[in-house]
Amino acid sequence: MSINMDLIKELREKTGAGVMDCKKALISANGDLEKAIEILRKEGIAIAEKKGARVAKEGRIESYIHPGSKIGVLVEVNCETDFVARTDEFKNLAKEIAMHIAASSPRYISTSDVPQDVLDKEKEIYATQARNEGKPEKVIDRIVQGRIEKFYQEVCLLEQPWIRDPEKKIKDLINETIARLGENIIIRRFVRFELGKD
């Protein structure tokens, strides 16, 4: 099947993937752009998982001050080499993450960072709410699990929908960048300041 160069170009613009990767994805998707995007995203996640064990000690500390100077963020984003840390794409990713933190106010980086006592308290609250709503006991665990997933999306940076494209989570944005740059990328830590708040 021959693939139109305009379609490859459009897919590249939407995903940032290489020409050959776009061509292969479009062939696999029989020229369907949306399916090709999905294929590239899945491949990006697979690549990111393979690179996840590699040490990331280089990178940059990015700052963001919201207009009006009432919210400020510092975030450390790490990669494997100084070469990648100096690329515009890596710098842009760090900027996007800093801006996202300012806008979405996460409390933790990932689900594994949520303290067990906080999780237990949330589960207890959700179970009580479900009982008060008259839900049968046998479905309460499922309801609690669903609400915990929602809780993670509110408080965990990697699980939050990206402010520029809510179809993507922050972890998807990072995984796509890992796939393009070929290095493991992690968010080491962040701090968010809001004037007058602890």
C-alpha positions as CSV (number, residue, x, y, z in Angstrom):
1,M,0.0,0.0,0.0
2,S,1.4,3.4,-0.9
3,I,1.0,6.2,1.6
4,N,0.5,9.8,0.6
5,M,3.4,12.1,1.8
6,D,0.9,14.7,2.9
7,L,-0.6,12.1,5.3
8,I,2.8,11.2,6.6
9,K,3.5,14.9,7.1
10,E,0.2,15.5,9.0
11,L,0.9,12.5,11.2
12,R,4.4,13.8,11.9
13,E,3.0,17.2,12.9
14,K,0.5,15.6,15.2
15,T,2.8,13.1,16.9
16,G,6.4,14.3,16.4
17,A,7.3,10.7,15.3
18,G,9.9,10.0,12.6
19,V,9.1,9.7,8.9
20,M,9.6,5.9,8.8
21,D,7.6,5.3,12.0
22,C,4.8,7.4,10.6
23,K,4.8,5.5,7.3
24,K,4.8,2.1,9.1
25,A,2.0,3.2,11.4
26,L,-0.1,4.5,8.4
27,I,0.5,1.2,6.5
28,S,-0.6,-0.8,9.6
29,A,-3.7,1.4,9.9
30,N,-4.6,1.2,6.2
31,G,-4.2,5.0,5.9
32,D,-6.5,5.8,8.8
33,L,-4.8,8.8,10.6
34,E,-6.5,8.3,14.0
35,K,-5.6,4.6,14.1
36,A,-2.0,5.4,13.1
37,I,-1.9,7.9,16.0
38,E,-3.1,5.2,18.4
39,I,-0.4,2.7,17.0
40,L,2.3,5.3,17.5
41,R,1.1,6.1,21.1
42,K,1.1,2.4,22.0
43,E,4.6,2.0,20.5
44,G,5.8,5.0,22.4
45,I,4.5,3.5,25.7
46,A,6.3,0.2,24.9
47,I,9.6,2.1,24.2
48,A,9.2,4.1,27.4
49,E,8.7,1.0,29.4
50,K,11.9,-0.5,28.0
51,K,13.8,2.6,28.9
52,G,12.2,3.0,32.3
53,A,14.9,1.1,34.2
54,R,17.8,3.2,32.8
55,V,19.4,5.8,35.1
56,A,18.3,9.4,34.6
57,K,20.7,11.8,36.4
58,E,21.0,14.6,33.9
59,G,18.3,17.1,33.0
60,R,17.2,20.5,34.2
61,I,15.4,22.4,36.9
62,E,12.7,24.4,35.3
63,S,10.9,27.3,36.9
64,Y,7.6,28.9,36.1
65,I,6.1,32.1,37.6
66,H,2.4,32.6,36.7
67,P,1.5,36.1,35.5
68,G,0.7,38.2,38.5
69,S,3.5,36.5,40.5
70,K,1.0,34.7,42.9
71,I,1.9,31.1,41.8
72,G,5.4,29.8,41.2
73,V,6.8,26.3,40.4
74,L,10.2,24.6,40.5
75,V,10.4,21.1,38.9
76,E,13.4,18.8,38.4
77,V,13.0,16.8,35.2
78,N,15.8,14.2,34.6
79,C,17.1,12.4,31.5
80,E,20.1,10.2,30.8
81,T,22.5,12.6,29.0
82,D,23.4,16.2,29.0
83,F,23.0,16.2,25.2
84,V,19.3,15.4,25.5
85,A,18.9,17.9,28.4
86,R,20.1,20.7,26.1
87,T,17.6,19.9,23.3
88,D,14.7,22.2,22.7
89,E,12.2,19.3,23.0
90,F,13.4,18.4,26.5
91,K,13.4,22.1,27.6
92,N,9.8,22.5,26.2
93,L,8.7,19.3,28.0
94,A,10.1,20.7,31.3
95,K,8.4,24.0,30.7
96,E,5.1,22.3,29.9
97,I,5.3,20.3,33.1
98,A,6.1,23.4,35.2
99,M,3.1,25.2,33.7
100,H,0.9,22.2,34.3
101,I,1.9,22.0,37.9
102,A,1.1,25.7,38.4
103,A,-2.4,25.2,36.8
104,S,-3.4,21.8,38.3
105,S,-1.8,21.8,41.7
106,P,-0.8,18.1,42.1
107,R,0.3,16.9,45.5
108,Y,2.3,13.9,44.4
109,I,4.3,12.7,41.4
110,S,2.8,9.2,41.0
111,T,0.3,6.9,42.6
112,S,3.1,5.1,44.5
113,D,3.9,8.4,46.2
114,V,0.5,8.7,47.9
115,P,1.0,7.8,51.6
116,Q,-0.9,4.7,52.7
117,D,-2.7,6.6,55.5
118,V,-4.0,9.2,53.0
119,L,-5.2,6.3,50.7
120,D,-6.9,4.5,53.6
121,K,-8.6,7.7,54.7
122,E,-9.9,8.4,51.2
123,K,-11.1,4.7,50.8
124,E,-13.0,5.0,54.1
125,I,-14.6,8.3,53.0
126,Y,-15.7,6.8,49.6
127,A,-17.1,3.7,51.3
128,T,-19.1,5.7,53.7
129,Q,-20.4,8.0,50.9
130,A,-21.4,4.9,48.9
131,R,-23.3,3.4,51.9
132,N,-25.0,6.7,52.5
133,E,-26.1,6.7,48.9
134,G,-27.8,3.4,49.5
135,K,-25.4,1.3,47.3
136,P,-25.4,-2.5,47.9
137,E,-22.5,-3.8,50.0
138,K,-21.3,-6.1,47.2
139,V,-20.6,-3.2,44.8
140,I,-19.0,-0.8,47.3
141,D,-15.4,-2.1,46.7
142,R,-15.8,-1.4,43.0
143,I,-17.2,2.1,43.6
144,V,-14.4,2.9,46.0
145,Q,-11.8,1.7,43.4
146,G,-13.4,3.9,40.7
147,R,-13.3,6.9,43.1
148,I,-9.7,6.2,44.0
149,E,-8.8,6.3,40.3
150,K,-10.5,9.7,40.1
151,F,-8.6,10.8,43.2
152,Y,-5.3,9.8,41.6
153,Q,-6.2,11.9,38.6
154,E,-6.7,14.9,40.8
155,V,-3.6,14.6,43.1
156,C,-1.0,12.7,41.1
157,L,0.9,14.6,38.4
158,L,1.5,11.7,36.1
159,E,-2.2,10.7,36.2
160,Q,-3.5,14.2,35.6
161,P,-5.0,15.1,32.2
162,W,-2.6,17.5,30.5
163,I,-4.0,21.0,30.5
164,R,-3.3,21.5,26.8
165,D,-4.8,18.2,25.7
166,P,-7.1,16.5,28.3
167,E,-7.1,13.4,26.1
168,K,-3.5,12.8,27.2
169,K,-2.2,12.3,30.7
170,I,1.1,13.8,31.8
171,K,2.6,10.3,31.8
172,D,1.5,10.0,28.1
173,L,3.2,13.3,27.3
174,I,6.4,12.0,28.9
175,N,6.2,8.6,27.3
176,E,5.9,10.2,23.8
177,T,8.9,12.4,24.5
178,I,10.9,9.3,25.7
179,A,10.0,7.5,22.4
180,R,11.2,10.5,20.3
181,L,14.3,11.3,22.2
182,G,15.3,7.7,23.0
183,E,16.1,8.3,26.7
184,N,14.4,7.6,30.0
185,I,12.8,10.8,31.4
186,I,11.6,11.1,35.0
187,I,10.2,13.8,37.1
188,R,12.4,13.7,40.2
189,R,10.6,16.3,42.4
190,F,8.6,19.6,42.3
191,V,7.5,22.3,44.6
192,R,4.6,24.7,44.0
193,F,4.3,28.0,45.8
194,E,1.0,29.9,46.1
195,L,1.0,33.3,47.7
196,G,-0.5,33.2,51.2
197,K,-0.9,29.4,51.2
198,D,1.2,26.8,53.1
